[in-house]
Structure formats: structure tokens, C-alpha cells
Amino acid sequence: MTSLQQRVDSGPASVEDGGVELPKARRRGLAVVVGSVLVMLAVGAWGLDRGSMWLDEAATWTVATRPVHQIRAVLDHIDVVHGFYYLAMHVWLSLGGGEVWMRVPSVLGMGVAAGATAALGVRLAGPRTGLLAGLLLAGWPLVSYYAQEGRSFALVTGAVLLGTWCLVQALTTQKRAWWWAYTGSVVVAALLHEFAVLAVVAHGVTMLLVRPGWRAWRAFVVAGLVCAVCVAPLAWTSQEQSGQVSYMTSPTWDTLVDLTEKFLSTSLWLSLVLLGLATVGTVAAVRGARRQGGVGLAAVALPLLLVPVALLLGASLVHPLFQVRYVLFSVVGLPLLTARGVEALAGAAGRATGRAVVGSVVAAVLVLGVSVAQLPALRHERTTDSRSQDFAGAAAVVKAGARPGDGVVFLPLTYRLGAMAYTDAYAGLDDLALKKSAVQAANLRGTSHTPDQIRKELGTKDRVWVVGTKNLRVRSTDKVGAAEMAVLHEQFTEERLFPAPGVAVRSLEVHLFVRKGAR
């Protein structure tokens, strides 16, 4: 049997068959990687200031801007799974301010992901596939969405893809330094979010498909053990805080539909096109791996795409945990396989006509067509309507109409994060339910008075602002919210001020309640 190293030394057919000298091939590959990074950074920077934070970003802002000892106090109670990210963002936000600056690390993280994706394409299928993969990734709506999100998931994706690249390099060069780099990458990814360990499992499947020697297996197992040891305390503590995800439900058919729409497209025809190209790419990659040997594109992309998603869905049948963002890094398998599919069709067109330029035109048309079809989704992501809450819009309405001494209540209490993110708008208002601030309580939303005390507080006000969910719905378990709304509906008149009449409501409204008979 031919050894892995012997098979790998031959390199991708698209490079060797073209007779390209190694230094020139390396320069071309580097240009592809750098170009992909720059395109991703440009896409990420486009519309980065969409005008408002939403709930999750407000959580990042309000925790990361606290002193380190206060961040540690929060992590003792909640959100330990995001602790490493919060501490890193604390350092980042000390260098600059504002919500746009808060999102820049996510743009950079996806830039790393794009570069690693392009590098994987170049290494495993040739420069054109690498370029196509990098460009497709940059315009993939789900990737673009999280590139502009002030949360950890883009950074996790960047670290996972960097680790995947290091794994391929370790297998193909057999240099120990790449194993150290791989270990560091997956540890960082798992510290940013513990479910990144699912990528290590996917890498294990890649190892099974590639069938390297025992030395590679030993290095991989050591890397996995180091990752497990580093993440174990985080996983143990986060399990004790599992009440935070008690709202999640077991996966259903709707979960699979949502997953498909987010990974591919909400457009059925575009989803079918992308799925068709990815299928062609998978077949081409498998055939290429059988012909050439070595580490194949399918052996890397398919496990990364399927294994983490399948494992988390399966686990969620027992203990609901599934969220698409937790396996965001898996989506990168699709641009890789889609790019290989485009390359296969372009190559076939070039061979059929005897003109390489025809293949290049086919590739350009396919990628341009996909990009144009995805453009409306990218534009929508750069508006406040793309997120569940427009806290800045709500704050502007409150600031414009508030009077000194007005009261304010939040339904649910987590919407208090909007006031903590845009403090100027709520200055001078009395938070009628607030007993302890979020800093004093070492959590995200503070603690509340008893329903009886809240009724008394409401009795002292003639005007009360309510920042709440659509139609000011109150959960059956929310005794505080029920007490507030009972008094408000009984003793006050109501007017919805945000969004403006005729504007569709997502999940955030602002109502002004004025005591009957008061002005």
C-alpha cells in the first residue's frame, strides 16, 4: 500500500499537471488566500454599523465593559461558557469604544476562516477551487451574518478552520510544529465556545478516512486530550449553569427546515442549486481522492459539515441544546464542496470545448450568479430588521419623549440590557422593578422587587414607559410582569410609540402608559 506521504507528495493534480513550478504555485496559492481574506474583510466591513445592538450583543457590551473582577463574579453565576470571550472582549474594548468596534473581532475571525478555507481549497484541489471557496464563503449569508455579530461564533469559526488547515498540513508534511499549531487552534476554539470540540470529532472522522500512520494518530490523540483537559473545567461549570438553556426544546422537523434555510438559503431554487453544486463537488472530490490518494477535499469538508450537526442534533433529543450558531463552523464545508462542484463543471466545459477560457467563464458565471442571488439576504443583514431587537430605536423614542421622574419597566427583564447598552436614553427614569442592579447582582439583568412592592412603585407614577415584547406579552411564569401589566391596564391609558404605526413589529415594542386623568 502506498504510504500517505508518498501519495501526498504528488500534490493536487491541478497544480502538478499544469507543470507549474513550486515557487510560482506557492505564490499563486498565497495570492488566493490573501485575496479571499481581503474580500471577506470588505464584506464584513460593509454596513457594519447597522444602527443598533440586539439582546445578545447588549449582553456582550454590558459584561465586557465591566472591570475584570466584576466579569469573574458574573461567570460564577451565568455565562461561563462565554467567559473567555468576555475577557478577551474586555481587553479589546479597552482599546476603543462603540458597537462597531465591538463587532470588528468577528469580522477578523471570519477573515481568518476565509483565508483558511481558501488555503484548504488550494492545497486539496488547486488554486481555482481555493479562490472559488474563499469567495463563496465571503458571500455566504450565514457567514456574513455572524461576521457582523458582536458574539464569539465568528471567532470560533476562524479558530476551527485554522485548526483544520493545520491538521491537513500536519498530515501532509508530517512536521511536528503543525500538530502544535493544531492543538493551539482547537483549544482556543473550545475555550471560546465548548461545542467547538465537536469539530475535533469531525477531524477524527477525517483521520479515519485518510488512514494515516500511527505517529499521526498519536499526535492527534494527544491534541484531543490537551483540548479536553483545557475545556473540562469550563464544561463542568457550564453544566451547573444549564438552567440558562432551559428554554430550548427538542429538535423537530421545523428545526431541520430552519437549519437547511440558514445553511443554504430561504429560496428553494437557490438551495437546490447550491445543493446540486455541492453534490457534484462531493462526487468529484471523492473520485479525485481515489485517483490521487492522500488527504482529499471530501474527507475534510464532509465530516466538518455533517458530524458536528448530527452529534448536536442527536444529543438534543435527550437534552435540548441545538442552536445553529453552536455549529456555525460546519457551514464552511458547503462553500468548499460547492467550489469543487463549480470547478468540476468548469473543467468539463473547458475540456469539451478545448478552451480553458471557457471553463474560467463558466466558473465566473456560476459564482457570480450565486453571489447576485444571495445579495438581497446580505443587504437585509445590514439593517436593524435582521435582528430580533432594535434597542437603539427604542432608546431614541424613550429619550425623545421621556420626562424627569417617569417610570420604566421591562418585559421581559432581560430587555433591561437595552437600557444598560444605551444608558443616556434612560437617564432620569426610575426602573420601577429594579431591586439590585446587574453589577450588584453579578448577572445580566439585576434582581427585582416583589410584585407587591412593584404595585406600590407604580402607584407613585403618572407616566410609565414599557419596553417589551410584541403586544407586551407576559409569560405565565413571569409574576413580576403580570403584576406590572395588571396595574397598568387598570389605572393607565396606553399608546404604542415604537415601532411607529404601520411598521411591522418583530419582538420589541415601546409603549407609554399615562395615568387616567393625568396629563
C-alpha positions as CSV (number, residue, x, y, z in Angstrom):
1,M,0.0,0.0,0.0
2,T,1.3,3.4,-0.9
3,S,2.2,5.5,2.2
4,L,0.3,8.7,2.9
5,Q,3.4,10.7,2.5
6,Q,4.2,9.2,-0.9
7,R,0.6,9.9,-2.0
8,V,0.7,13.5,-0.7
9,D,4.0,14.3,-2.3
10,S,2.4,14.2,-5.7
11,G,0.2,17.2,-4.7
12,P,-3.1,18.3,-6.3
13,A,-3.5,17.3,-10.0
14,S,-4.5,20.9,-11.0
15,V,-1.1,22.2,-9.9
16,E,1.2,19.4,-11.0
17,D,-0.5,18.6,-14.2
18,G,-0.1,22.1,-15.3
19,G,3.6,22.0,-14.9
20,V,3.6,25.0,-12.5
21,E,6.9,25.5,-10.7
22,L,6.6,25.1,-6.9
23,P,7.6,28.7,-6.1
24,K,5.1,30.0,-8.6
25,A,2.4,27.7,-7.3
26,R,3.1,28.9,-3.8
27,R,2.8,32.5,-4.9
28,R,-0.4,31.8,-6.6
29,G,-1.8,30.0,-3.6
30,L,-0.7,32.8,-1.3
31,A,-2.4,35.3,-3.6
32,V,-5.6,33.3,-3.5
33,V,-5.5,33.2,0.3
34,V,-4.8,36.9,0.7
35,G,-7.4,37.8,-1.8
36,S,-10.0,35.7,0.0
37,V,-9.2,37.3,3.3
38,L,-9.4,40.8,1.8
39,V,-12.8,40.1,0.2
40,M,-14.2,38.7,3.5
41,L,-12.9,41.7,5.4
42,A,-14.6,44.0,2.9
43,V,-17.9,42.1,3.1
44,G,-17.7,42.2,6.8
45,A,-16.9,45.9,7.0
46,W,-19.8,46.7,4.6
47,G,-22.7,48.0,6.7
48,L,-21.0,47.1,10.0
49,D,-22.8,49.9,11.7
50,R,-26.3,48.7,11.2
51,G,-27.6,51.2,13.9
52,S,-28.3,49.1,16.9
53,M,-27.3,46.3,19.2
54,W,-29.7,43.4,19.9
55,L,-30.1,41.3,23.0
56,D,-27.0,39.1,22.7
57,E,-24.8,41.9,21.6
58,A,-26.1,44.0,24.5
59,A,-25.0,41.1,26.8
60,T,-21.5,41.2,25.3
61,W,-21.3,45.0,25.8
62,T,-22.6,45.2,29.3
63,V,-20.4,42.3,30.6
64,A,-17.2,43.0,28.7
65,T,-17.2,46.7,29.7
66,R,-17.2,45.8,33.4
67,P,-13.9,45.5,35.4
68,V,-12.3,42.1,35.4
69,H,-13.3,41.2,39.0
70,Q,-17.0,42.0,38.1
71,I,-16.8,39.8,35.0
72,R,-15.5,37.0,37.1
73,A,-18.3,37.5,39.5
74,V,-20.8,37.2,36.6
75,L,-19.2,34.0,35.4
76,D,-19.6,32.5,38.9
77,H,-23.4,32.6,38.2
78,I,-24.0,32.6,34.5
79,D,-22.5,32.6,31.0
80,V,-19.2,30.8,32.0
81,V,-19.4,29.3,28.5
82,H,-18.7,32.8,27.1
83,G,-16.1,33.7,29.8
84,F,-13.0,33.5,27.7
85,Y,-14.7,35.6,25.0
86,Y,-15.9,38.2,27.6
87,L,-12.4,38.6,29.0
88,A,-10.9,38.9,25.5
89,M,-13.5,41.5,24.6
90,H,-12.8,43.4,27.8
91,V,-9.2,43.9,26.5
92,W,-10.4,44.7,23.0
93,L,-13.0,47.3,24.2
94,S,-10.3,48.9,26.3
95,L,-8.6,49.9,23.1
96,G,-11.7,51.5,21.5
97,G,-15.4,52.1,22.1
98,G,-18.7,51.7,20.4
99,E,-20.8,48.9,19.0
100,V,-19.0,48.9,15.6
101,W,-15.6,48.4,17.3
102,M,-17.2,45.5,19.3
103,R,-18.0,43.7,16.0
104,V,-14.6,44.1,14.5
105,P,-13.2,40.9,16.1
106,S,-15.9,38.9,14.4
107,V,-15.0,40.4,11.0
108,L,-11.4,39.4,11.7
109,G,-12.4,36.0,12.8
110,M,-14.3,35.4,9.6
111,G,-11.3,36.8,7.7
112,V,-9.2,34.0,9.2
113,A,-11.9,31.5,8.3
114,A,-11.9,32.7,4.7
115,G,-8.2,32.5,4.4
116,A,-8.1,29.0,5.9
117,T,-10.9,27.9,3.6
118,A,-9.1,29.2,0.6
119,A,-5.9,27.6,1.7
120,L,-7.7,24.2,2.1
121,G,-9.1,24.5,-1.4
122,V,-5.7,25.3,-2.8
123,R,-4.0,22.5,-1.0
124,L,-6.6,19.9,-1.7
125,A,-8.0,20.8,-5.1
126,G,-5.9,23.5,-6.7
127,P,-5.8,27.4,-6.8
128,R,-9.1,27.9,-8.7
129,T,-11.1,25.8,-6.2
130,G,-9.4,27.7,-3.4
131,L,-10.3,31.0,-4.8
132,L,-13.9,30.0,-5.5
133,A,-14.2,28.6,-2.0
134,G,-12.9,31.8,-0.4
135,L,-15.2,34.0,-2.5
136,L,-18.2,31.8,-1.9
137,L,-17.6,31.8,1.8
138,A,-17.3,35.6,1.9
139,G,-20.8,35.9,0.3
140,W,-22.5,33.1,2.2
141,P,-25.3,34.8,4.1
142,L,-24.9,32.8,7.4
143,V,-21.2,33.6,7.4
144,S,-21.8,37.3,6.7
145,Y,-24.4,37.5,9.4
146,Y,-22.1,36.3,12.1
147,A,-19.2,38.3,10.7
148,Q,-21.2,41.3,11.9
149,E,-22.3,39.9,15.2
150,G,-20.7,41.0,18.5
151,R,-20.5,37.4,19.8
152,S,-17.9,34.7,19.8
153,F,-19.2,32.5,17.0
154,A,-17.2,34.0,14.1
155,L,-14.0,33.7,16.2
156,V,-14.8,30.1,16.9
157,T,-15.3,29.5,13.2
158,G,-11.9,31.2,12.4
159,A,-10.1,29.1,15.1
160,V,-11.8,25.8,13.9
161,L,-10.9,26.5,10.2
162,L,-7.3,27.4,11.2
163,G,-7.1,24.2,13.1
164,T,-8.5,22.3,10.1
165,W,-5.8,23.8,7.9
166,C,-3.1,22.9,10.5
167,L,-4.4,19.3,10.6
168,V,-4.1,19.0,6.8
169,Q,-0.6,20.4,6.9
170,A,0.3,18.1,9.8
171,L,-0.9,15.1,7.8
172,T,0.7,16.1,4.5
173,T,4.0,17.4,5.8
174,Q,4.4,15.2,8.9
175,K,6.0,18.1,10.7
176,R,5.5,18.2,14.5
177,A,5.1,22.0,14.5
178,W,1.8,21.7,12.7
179,W,0.5,19.4,15.4
180,W,1.3,22.0,18.0
181,A,-0.4,24.6,15.9
182,Y,-3.4,22.4,15.5
183,T,-3.6,21.8,19.2
184,G,-3.4,25.5,20.0
185,S,-6.2,26.3,17.4
186,V,-8.7,23.8,18.7
187,V,-8.0,24.7,22.3
188,V,-8.7,28.4,21.6
189,A,-11.8,27.5,19.6
190,A,-13.1,25.3,22.5
191,L,-12.4,28.0,25.1
192,L,-14.4,30.5,23.0
193,H,-17.3,28.0,23.0
194,E,-17.2,24.5,24.3
195,F,-19.2,23.0,21.4
196,A,-16.2,23.6,19.2
197,V,-14.9,20.2,20.5
198,L,-17.4,18.7,18.0
199,A,-15.0,19.9,15.3
200,V,-12.3,17.7,16.8
201,V,-14.6,14.7,16.5
202,A,-15.1,15.7,12.8
203,H,-11.4,15.8,12.4
204,G,-11.2,12.3,13.9
205,V,-13.6,11.1,11.2
206,T,-11.2,12.8,8.7
207,M,-8.4,10.8,10.2
208,L,-10.3,7.6,9.8
209,L,-11.0,8.3,6.1
210,V,-7.4,9.3,5.4
211,R,-5.9,6.4,7.4
212,P,-2.5,8.0,8.3
213,G,0.2,6.2,10.3
214,W,0.3,5.6,14.0
215,R,2.5,8.6,14.6
216,A,-0.2,10.9,13.2
217,W,-2.8,9.1,15.3
218,R,-0.7,9.5,18.4
219,A,-0.3,13.3,17.8
220,F,-4.0,13.7,17.1
221,V,-5.0,11.8,20.3
222,V,-2.6,14.0,22.3
223,A,-4.1,17.1,20.8
224,G,-7.6,15.9,21.6
225,L,-6.6,15.1,25.2
226,V,-5.0,18.5,25.7
227,C,-8.1,20.1,24.4
228,A,-10.3,18.0,26.7
229,V,-8.2,18.8,29.7
230,C,-8.3,22.6,29.0
231,V,-12.1,22.6,28.4
232,A,-13.2,20.2,31.1
233,P,-13.4,22.8,33.9
234,L,-15.5,25.0,31.6
235,A,-17.8,22.2,30.6
236,W,-18.3,21.1,34.2
237,T,-19.1,24.6,35.3
238,S,-21.4,25.3,32.4
239,Q,-23.3,22.1,33.2
240,E,-24.1,23.6,36.6
241,Q,-25.4,26.7,34.8
242,S,-27.6,24.7,32.3
243,G,-30.7,26.4,33.6
244,Q,-29.8,29.2,31.1
245,V,-30.7,27.0,28.2
246,S,-33.8,25.5,29.8
247,Y,-35.9,27.4,27.2
248,M,-34.6,25.2,24.4
249,T,-36.8,22.4,23.0
250,S,-36.0,19.1,21.4
251,P,-35.4,19.2,17.6
252,T,-38.4,18.9,15.3
253,W,-39.0,18.9,11.6
254,D,-39.1,22.7,11.8
255,T,-35.6,22.6,13.3
256,L,-34.3,20.8,10.2
257,V,-36.1,23.2,7.9
258,D,-34.5,26.2,9.8
259,L,-31.1,24.6,9.7
260,T,-31.4,24.0,5.9
261,E,-32.5,27.5,5.2
262,K,-29.7,29.0,7.3
263,F,-27.0,26.8,5.9
264,L,-28.2,27.1,2.3
265,S,-30.9,29.7,1.5
266,T,-34.5,30.6,2.2
267,S,-35.0,30.4,-1.5
268,L,-35.9,26.9,-2.6
269,W,-34.4,27.2,-6.1
270,L,-31.2,28.7,-4.8
271,S,-30.9,25.9,-2.1
272,L,-31.4,23.3,-4.8
273,V,-28.7,25.0,-7.0
274,L,-26.2,25.1,-4.1
275,L,-27.0,21.6,-3.0
276,G,-26.6,20.4,-6.6
277,L,-23.2,22.1,-6.9
278,A,-22.1,20.7,-3.6
279,T,-23.2,17.2,-4.6
280,V,-21.2,17.4,-7.9
281,G,-18.3,18.7,-5.8
282,T,-18.5,15.8,-3.4
283,V,-18.5,13.2,-6.3
284,A,-15.6,15.0,-8.0
285,A,-13.7,15.2,-4.7
286,V,-14.2,11.5,-3.9
287,R,-13.1,10.4,-7.4
288,G,-10.1,12.7,-7.2
289,A,-9.1,11.3,-3.8
290,R,-9.4,7.7,-5.1
291,R,-7.3,8.6,-8.1
292,Q,-4.6,10.6,-6.4
293,G,-4.6,9.3,-2.8
294,G,-3.6,11.5,0.1
295,V,-5.8,13.9,2.0
296,G,-8.9,14.6,-0.1
297,L,-11.2,17.5,0.0
298,A,-14.3,15.3,0.7
299,A,-12.5,13.7,3.6
300,V,-12.1,17.1,5.2
301,A,-15.2,19.0,4.1
302,L,-17.9,16.3,4.6
303,P,-17.1,15.4,8.2
304,L,-16.8,19.1,9.1
305,L,-20.2,19.7,7.5
306,L,-22.1,16.7,8.9
307,V,-20.6,15.3,12.1
308,P,-20.9,18.3,14.5
309,V,-24.5,19.0,13.3
310,A,-25.5,15.3,13.6
311,L,-24.0,14.9,17.1
312,L,-25.6,18.1,18.5
313,L,-29.0,17.2,17.0
314,G,-28.7,13.7,18.4
315,A,-27.7,14.9,21.9
316,S,-30.6,17.5,21.8
317,L,-33.1,14.7,21.5
318,V,-32.1,13.8,25.1
319,H,-31.1,17.2,26.4
320,P,-32.1,20.1,24.2
321,L,-29.1,22.2,23.2
322,F,-29.3,22.7,19.5
323,Q,-28.8,26.2,18.0
324,V,-27.4,26.7,14.5
325,R,-24.8,29.2,15.8
326,Y,-23.3,26.5,18.0
327,V,-22.2,24.6,14.9
328,L,-21.6,27.7,12.7
329,F,-18.2,26.4,11.7
330,S,-19.8,23.4,10.0
331,V,-21.3,25.6,7.2
332,V,-17.8,26.1,5.8
333,G,-18.0,22.5,4.4
334,L,-20.6,23.8,1.9
335,P,-18.6,26.5,0.2
336,L,-15.7,24.1,-0.1
337,L,-17.8,21.4,-1.8
338,T,-19.7,23.9,-3.9
339,A,-16.4,25.4,-5.1
340,R,-15.2,21.9,-6.1
341,G,-18.5,21.4,-7.9
342,V,-18.1,24.6,-9.8
343,E,-14.5,23.6,-10.6
344,A,-15.7,20.2,-11.9
345,L,-18.3,21.8,-14.2
346,A,-15.9,24.4,-15.4
347,G,-13.2,21.8,-16.1
348,A,-15.7,19.7,-18.0
349,A,-16.7,22.7,-20.1
350,G,-13.1,23.5,-20.8
351,R,-12.3,20.0,-21.9
352,A,-15.4,19.7,-24.0
353,T,-14.6,22.9,-26.0
354,G,-10.9,22.5,-25.9
355,R,-10.6,26.0,-24.5
356,A,-9.5,26.6,-20.9
357,V,-11.0,30.1,-21.1
358,V,-14.5,28.6,-21.5
359,G,-14.0,26.8,-18.1
360,S,-13.0,30.1,-16.5
361,V,-16.1,31.8,-17.9
362,V,-18.3,29.0,-16.6
363,A,-16.8,29.2,-13.2
364,A,-17.2,33.0,-13.1
365,V,-20.8,32.9,-14.3
366,L,-21.8,30.3,-11.7
367,V,-20.1,32.1,-8.8
368,L,-21.4,35.5,-9.9
369,G,-24.9,34.1,-10.3
370,V,-24.9,32.6,-6.8
371,S,-23.5,35.9,-5.4
372,V,-26.1,38.0,-7.0
373,A,-28.9,35.7,-5.8
374,Q,-27.6,36.0,-2.2
375,L,-27.2,39.8,-2.4
376,P,-30.7,40.6,-1.0
377,A,-30.0,38.5,2.1
378,L,-26.7,40.2,2.6
379,R,-28.4,43.6,2.3
380,H,-31.1,42.6,4.8
381,E,-28.4,41.5,7.3
382,R,-27.1,45.1,7.4
383,T,-30.4,46.5,8.7
384,T,-31.8,46.6,12.2
385,D,-34.7,44.4,11.0
386,S,-32.3,41.5,10.6
387,R,-32.1,41.2,14.4
388,S,-34.8,40.4,16.9
389,Q,-34.5,43.7,18.9
390,D,-33.7,47.3,17.8
391,F,-32.6,48.6,21.2
392,A,-31.2,51.8,19.7
393,G,-34.5,52.6,18.0
394,A,-36.4,52.0,21.3
395,A,-33.9,54.1,23.2
396,A,-34.3,57.0,20.8
397,V,-38.1,57.0,21.2
398,V,-37.8,56.9,25.0
399,K,-35.2,59.7,25.1
400,A,-37.3,61.9,22.8
401,G,-40.4,61.6,24.9
402,A,-39.3,61.0,28.5
403,R,-39.8,63.4,31.3
404,P,-37.8,63.6,34.5
405,G,-39.3,61.2,37.0
406,D,-41.0,58.9,34.5
407,G,-41.0,55.3,35.4
408,V,-39.9,52.4,33.1
409,V,-40.4,48.7,33.2
410,F,-39.0,45.9,31.0
411,L,-41.0,42.9,29.8
412,P,-39.1,40.5,30.0
413,L,-36.5,41.7,32.5
414,T,-33.7,40.7,30.0
415,Y,-34.8,43.7,27.9
416,R,-33.1,45.8,30.7
417,L,-30.0,45.0,28.7
418,G,-31.1,47.6,26.2
419,A,-31.2,50.3,28.8
420,M,-27.7,49.2,30.0
421,A,-26.4,49.4,26.4
422,Y,-27.9,52.8,25.8
423,T,-27.8,54.4,29.2
424,D,-28.1,58.0,28.1
425,A,-31.7,57.4,26.8
426,Y,-32.8,56.1,30.2
427,A,-31.1,58.6,32.4
428,G,-33.6,60.2,34.8
429,L,-36.1,57.4,34.5
430,D,-37.0,55.2,37.5
431,D,-36.7,51.5,36.9
432,L,-39.7,50.5,39.0
433,A,-39.0,46.8,39.3
434,L,-35.2,47.1,40.0
435,K,-34.1,46.0,43.4
436,K,-30.4,45.3,42.7
437,S,-28.5,46.4,39.6
438,A,-26.9,43.9,37.3
439,V,-23.5,44.8,38.7
440,Q,-24.6,44.4,42.3
441,A,-26.4,41.1,41.5
442,A,-23.4,39.9,39.4
443,N,-25.7,38.9,36.5
444,L,-27.1,40.3,33.3
445,R,-30.4,41.9,34.4
446,G,-30.3,42.6,38.1
447,T,-32.9,41.5,40.6
448,S,-36.5,42.6,41.0
449,H,-38.7,43.8,43.8
450,T,-41.7,41.7,44.9
451,P,-45.0,42.1,43.0
452,D,-46.5,44.0,46.0
453,Q,-43.6,46.4,46.1
454,I,-43.8,47.0,42.3
455,R,-47.5,47.8,42.6
456,K,-46.6,50.5,45.2
457,E,-43.9,51.9,42.9
458,L,-46.4,52.1,40.0
459,G,-48.8,54.0,42.3
460,T,-46.3,56.8,42.6
461,K,-46.1,57.5,38.8
462,D,-48.3,59.2,36.3
463,R,-46.2,58.2,33.3
464,V,-44.6,54.8,32.8
465,W,-42.6,53.6,29.8
466,V,-42.9,49.9,28.9
467,V,-40.1,48.3,26.8
468,G,-41.4,44.9,26.0
469,T,-42.1,42.1,23.6
470,K,-44.6,42.1,20.8
471,N,-48.1,43.0,22.1
472,L,-46.4,43.2,25.6
473,R,-47.0,39.5,26.1
474,V,-46.2,38.2,29.6
475,R,-45.1,34.7,30.2
476,S,-47.3,32.6,32.6
477,T,-44.3,32.2,34.9
478,D,-43.5,35.9,35.0
479,K,-45.1,37.1,38.2
480,V,-43.3,40.4,38.1
481,G,-44.5,41.2,34.6
482,A,-48.1,40.1,35.4
483,A,-48.2,42.4,38.4
484,E,-46.9,45.3,36.4
485,M,-49.3,44.9,33.5
486,A,-52.3,44.4,35.8
487,V,-51.8,47.8,37.4
488,L,-51.0,49.5,34.1
489,H,-54.1,48.2,32.3
490,E,-56.3,49.1,35.2
491,Q,-55.1,52.6,36.0
492,F,-53.4,53.9,32.9
493,T,-54.2,54.6,29.2
494,E,-51.8,53.1,26.6
495,E,-50.1,54.2,23.4
496,R,-47.6,52.3,21.3
497,L,-44.8,54.6,20.2
498,F,-42.3,52.2,18.8
499,P,-42.3,50.9,16.1
500,A,-44.4,53.6,14.5
501,P,-47.9,52.7,13.5
502,G,-47.9,50.6,10.3
503,V,-44.4,49.3,10.8
504,A,-44.1,45.6,11.3
505,V,-43.1,44.5,14.8
506,R,-40.5,41.9,15.4
507,S,-40.1,41.3,19.1
508,L,-39.6,44.8,20.7
509,E,-42.2,47.5,21.3
510,V,-42.2,50.7,23.4
511,H,-45.5,51.8,25.0
512,L,-46.2,54.8,27.0
513,F,-48.8,54.4,29.8
514,V,-50.3,57.6,31.2
515,R,-52.4,57.5,34.4
516,K,-56.1,58.1,33.7
517,G,-56.9,61.7,34.3
518,A,-53.3,62.8,34.3
519,R,-51.7,64.9,31.5
